[in-house]
C-alpha cells in the first residue's frame, strides 16, 4: 500500500516549547515567554492508501492559522510562541487532489490529538469517520476545552468523532491498550499521553518485520524520543517520558519507522524505511547507569 507524507505548511515554536525547562507553572511560563525560536518545522499529515479505504492521520492547519484568538485570555501568548507559515495550496485537501486522491473518498481520519495544527483541516473531510481518544475529547470539547487552549470554536458544526477508550482495551506490546482500526488487523491505535492527556499514535504493521509508527507529537523528533526529553507544553513531563520508554520498548521488539509530525527527517525515514536506532537508546541508558 502507498503512504504519503503531506507537508501542510510549517511551524516555528519556542525552544522551551520543543524541550521543556522547569516544572509546573514555571515550565509553562518558560515555554510561552522564551525569546528563542526553533527553525521552521514541517507539519506532516500522513495518508495511507489502504485496501479498506483511504486513511488520513491528522489534518494539518488551515491557511488562517495565525488569525488571532482571544479566548481563553492566555491564547495570544500561545500564538506568539507558535507561529505558522502556510499557503492555500498547502492545505491538506488541495494536496490530496494533487496526488489524484479525493478528500470525499477518505474513509477514516485518525486524530492523534486536537491541537490546531492537527485538527485544522477537518472541514476537508465531510464524508469521513473521525476517530479520537475519549480522553482527548474530554479535555478538548466545550468551555473546558477552550480554557485548556483547544480551539474548538473552529471545528465544523458537523464534527462528531467516534471515541476510543483505551482503558477498556487489551494491551498491545508495551502499550496499556489498543484499538484495531482495520478488519485486516494491520493498523492499531495506541495511547501515547504526555504532549496532551489523550494523545494517541497509529501503528501500521507493514509486514512480519516492520512497523510504521505515526507519532503525532509524542516527541518532536526521533532524537528527542531517544533522549527521552519531554516538551514544554505537556502538563506532566513524567507521563511523556513514560510514553517514550514504551515506544522505545516497542521498537526493541520490532523494526519501527518512527514518524513524528514535526520532524524534518521523518519523510526520508518513511521513504527509505529507516527504522529507529535502538542502539542509540541503549547507549544513552548505559551512560545514565
PyMOL commands that set and color helices and strands:
alter all, ss='L'
color gray80, all
select helices_A, chain A and resi 15-18+24-33+75-81+88-90+92-98+103-105+116-119+122-124+134-140+142-147+152-154+166-168+222-227+237-253+266-272+278-288
alter helices_A, ss='H'
color red, helices_A
select strands_A, chain A and resi 2-13+41-50+53-57+82-85+106-110+129-133+162-164+178-180+187-191+200-205+210-216+255-260
alter strands_A, ss='S'
color yellow, strands_A
deselect
rebuild
show_as cartoon
